[in-house]
Amino acid sequence: MNNNNSNNVGLAPHEMLELRELLDTNVIGVKKIQASMPMVEDDELKSFMERCLDSKKDNINSMQTFIENKINMQ
């Protein structure tokens, strides 16, 4: 089911909800990691957290690009 309404960028309503949930989860993850980083003293854990942070930021950028591409296709 593909509804080409500009409000849903060519995605079905349940797809938009899923995308929004994924985006929210990654944004919250970034905020939590950033808030926790100053308290972490272990170098290995801090390095792992930095990799997780980079991954979540990459996910957010990918989702933003996906949305922009969907909007430009209409």
N, CA, C and O of each residue as an XYZ file, in Angstrom:
296
protein
N       0.853     -1.183      0.000
C       0.000      0.000      0.000
C       0.885      1.227      0.000
O       1.686      1.416      0.916
N       0.755      2.045     -0.991
C       1.594      3.231     -1.114
C       0.713      4.448     -1.324
O       0.142      4.626     -2.399
N       0.603      5.269     -0.322
C      -0.200      6.482     -0.367
C       0.743      7.639     -0.652
O       1.627      7.917      0.159
N       0.582      8.320     -1.776
C       1.506      9.386     -2.166
C       1.123     10.748     -1.620
O       1.262     11.751     -2.320
N       0.658     10.806     -0.421
C       0.339     12.055      0.258
C       1.645     12.692      0.726
O       2.499     11.991      1.269
N       1.826     13.999      0.532
C       3.079     14.655      0.909
C       3.355     14.592      2.401
O       4.503     14.745      2.818
N       2.325     14.370      3.218
C       2.539     14.282      4.658
C       3.249     12.998      5.059
O       3.868     12.950      6.122
N       3.178     11.964      4.244
C       3.804     10.714      4.642
C       4.930     10.301      3.701
O       5.314      9.132      3.679
N       5.458     11.228      2.936
C       6.588     11.046      2.030
C       6.540      9.730      1.262
O       7.571      9.082      1.082
N       5.356      9.329      0.809
C       5.225      8.144     -0.017
C       5.297      6.838      0.738
O       5.407      5.781      0.117
N       5.239      6.873      2.035
C       5.274      5.660      2.841
C       3.904      5.402      3.445
O       3.129      6.328      3.682
N       3.623      4.145      3.686
C       2.381      3.782      4.359
C       2.435      4.297      5.799
O       3.522      4.468      6.349
N       1.285      4.542      6.413
C       1.280      5.068      7.791
C       2.095      4.215      8.772
O       2.820      4.754      9.607
N       1.977      2.894      8.672
C       2.736      2.052      9.606
C       4.239      2.133      9.335
O       5.043      1.944     10.249
N       4.623      2.413      8.090
C       6.039      2.589      7.767
C       6.570      3.890      8.352
O       7.694      3.940      8.851
N       5.762      4.940      8.289
C       6.167      6.214      8.882
C       6.313      6.080     10.397
O       7.244      6.633     10.983
N       5.405      5.355     11.025
C       5.502      5.136     12.479
C       6.777      4.377     12.821
O       7.463      4.708     13.787
N       7.089      3.364     12.030
C       8.302      2.573     12.272
C       9.552      3.434     12.098
O      10.475      3.371     12.910
N       9.573      4.229     11.048
C      10.707      5.120     10.803
C      10.860      6.126     11.936
O      11.971      6.391     12.396
N       9.749      6.680     12.378
C       9.782      7.645     13.480
C      10.303      6.989     14.760
O      11.083      7.592     15.498
N       9.873      5.763     15.019
C      10.322      5.040     16.214
C      11.824      4.760     16.142
O      12.532      4.914     17.137
N      12.304      4.354     14.984
C      13.736      4.107     14.812
C      14.541      5.384     15.007
O      15.587      5.374     15.656
N      14.054      6.469     14.448
C      14.731      7.754     14.585
C      14.760      8.195     16.051
O      15.800      8.607     16.564
N      13.614      8.103     16.711
C      13.537      8.490     18.131
C      14.476      7.653     18.993
O      15.149      8.178     19.880
N      14.516      6.348     18.726
C      15.375      5.447     19.499
C      16.843      5.841     19.357
O      17.588      5.840     20.337
N      17.250      6.174     18.150
C      18.643      6.568     17.931
C      18.956      7.918     18.547
O      20.036      8.102     19.107
N      18.038      8.862     18.456
C      18.255     10.194     19.053
C      18.370     10.070     20.575
O      19.249     10.681     21.182
N      17.491      9.286     21.185
C      17.549      9.082     22.636
C      18.854      8.393     23.016
O      19.475      8.741     24.020
N      19.270      7.413     22.210
C      20.533      6.720     22.471
C      21.717      7.667     22.431
O      22.607      7.584     23.277
N      21.738      8.568     21.455
C      22.816      9.556     21.354
C      22.839     10.429     22.607
O      23.903     10.669     23.177
N      21.682     10.899     23.030
C      21.622     11.765     24.212
C      22.083     11.038     25.465
O      22.798     11.611     26.287
N      21.676      9.769     25.621
C      22.075      8.997     26.803
C      23.582      8.765     26.828
O      24.224      8.924     27.866
N      24.135      8.392     25.689
C      25.571      8.142     25.634
C      26.343      9.428     25.908
O      27.306      9.424     26.673
N      25.927     10.518     25.291
C      26.614     11.792     25.501
C      26.550     12.223     26.964
O      27.516     12.775     27.491
N      25.423     11.974     27.618
C      25.280     12.356     29.027
C      26.129     11.469     29.938
O      26.585     11.917     30.990
N      26.344     10.214     29.539
C      27.089      9.267     30.369
C      28.597      9.349     30.180
O      29.357      9.002     31.083
N      29.027      9.801     29.026
C      30.462      9.800     28.697
C      31.354     10.472     29.749
O      32.400      9.918     30.088
N      30.983     11.630     30.272
C      31.878     12.277     31.245
C      32.100     11.458     32.525
O      33.095     11.657     33.223
N      31.189     10.551     32.828
C      31.306      9.751     34.049
C      32.137      8.487     33.858
O      32.513      7.841     34.836
N      32.425      8.132     32.622
C      33.127      6.886     32.333
C      34.633      7.113     32.401
O      35.178      8.012     31.761
N      35.287      6.269     33.199
C      36.736      6.381     33.355
C      37.489      5.295     32.601
O      38.642      5.492     32.217
N      36.852      4.158     32.385
C      37.493      3.037     31.714
C      37.686      3.358     30.228
O      36.724      3.662     29.522
N      38.921      3.290     29.767
C      39.235      3.658     28.380
C      38.569      2.729     27.371
O      38.094      3.179     26.329
N      38.535      1.454     27.674
C      37.922      0.494     26.758
C      36.414      0.734     26.636
O      35.853      0.688     25.542
N      35.777      0.988     27.767
C      34.346      1.278     27.752
C      34.082      2.595     27.030
O      33.137      2.693     26.247
N      34.896      3.592     27.282
C      34.721      4.887     26.621
C      34.877      4.749     25.103
O      34.131      5.364     24.340
N      35.836      3.950     24.677
C      36.041      3.709     23.249
C      34.820      3.005     22.648
O      34.368      3.357     21.559
N      34.299      2.020     23.356
C      33.103      1.319     22.889
C      31.925      2.279     22.779
O      31.177      2.244     21.802
N      31.763      3.129     23.774
C      30.669      4.101     23.764
C      30.815      5.083     22.601
O      29.821      5.462     21.982
N      32.031      5.490     22.306
C      32.268      6.391     21.177
C      31.892      5.727     19.859
O      31.317      6.368     18.979
N      32.218      4.432     19.718
C      31.828      3.706     18.507
C      30.309      3.590     18.411
O      29.744      3.738     17.328
N      29.654      3.330     19.522
C      28.184      3.271     19.543
C      27.585      4.627     19.173
O      26.618      4.699     18.415
N      28.155      5.681     19.702
C      27.694      7.032     19.415
C      27.829      7.339     17.916
O      26.909      7.876     17.298
N      28.969      6.996     17.353
C      29.174      7.207     15.912
C      28.165      6.410     15.094
O      27.632      6.907     14.102
N      27.909      5.187     15.506
C      26.958      4.335     14.797
C      25.552      4.924     14.833
O      24.856      4.947     13.818
N      25.144      5.394     15.991
C      23.813      5.983     16.121
C      23.697      7.265     15.292
O      22.659      7.516     14.680
N      24.742      8.062     15.273
C      24.732      9.281     14.457
C      24.669      8.932     12.970
O      23.978      9.601     12.202
N      25.387      7.887     12.566
C      25.322      7.432     11.173
C      23.915      6.964     10.830
O      23.411      7.250      9.744
N      23.275      6.240     11.757
C      21.899      5.786     11.538
C      20.956      6.972     11.345
O      20.111      6.962     10.450
N      21.105      7.977     12.177
C      20.257      9.171     12.084
C      20.467      9.854     10.730
O      19.503     10.233     10.065
N      21.717     10.007     10.332
C      22.010     10.630      9.034
C      21.432      9.819      7.886
O      20.900     10.386      6.932
N      21.530      8.503      7.967
C      20.978      7.641      6.917
C      19.465      7.785      6.826
O      18.908      7.844      5.730
N      18.804      7.842      7.969
C      17.349      8.001      7.971
C      16.958      9.367      7.416
O      15.976      9.478      6.681
N      17.714     10.402      7.760
C      17.426     11.732      7.222
C      17.601     11.751      5.700
O      16.794     12.349      4.988
N      18.645     11.103      5.210
C      18.871     11.020      3.768
C      17.740     10.250      3.097
O      17.260     10.644      2.034
N      17.321      9.164      3.712
C      16.216      8.369      3.175
C      14.952      9.217      3.053
O      14.270      9.183      2.029
N      14.649      9.969      4.095
C      13.445     10.821      4.090
C      13.568     11.901      3.025
O      12.618     12.152      2.284
N      14.722     12.539      2.943
C      14.934     13.578      1.925
C      14.771     13.009      0.520
O      14.169     13.646     -0.344
N      15.306     11.814      0.291
C      15.172     11.171     -1.021
C      13.712     10.859     -1.332
O      13.278     11.026     -2.471
N      12.954     10.413     -0.346
C      11.544     10.109     -0.542
C      10.768     11.381     -0.873
O       9.878     11.366     -1.723
N      11.106     12.477     -0.203
C      10.429     13.749     -0.446
C      10.750     14.243     -1.855
O       9.865     14.725     -2.562
N      12.008     14.125     -2.260
C      12.418     14.604     -3.582
C      11.847     13.761     -4.711
O      11.779     14.234     -5.846
N      11.438     12.537     -4.438
C      10.875     11.667     -5.461
C       9.438     12.072     -5.809
O       8.919     11.690     -6.858
N       8.806     12.838     -4.934
C       7.399     13.196     -5.154
C       7.266     14.415     -6.021
O       6.150     14.852     -6.304
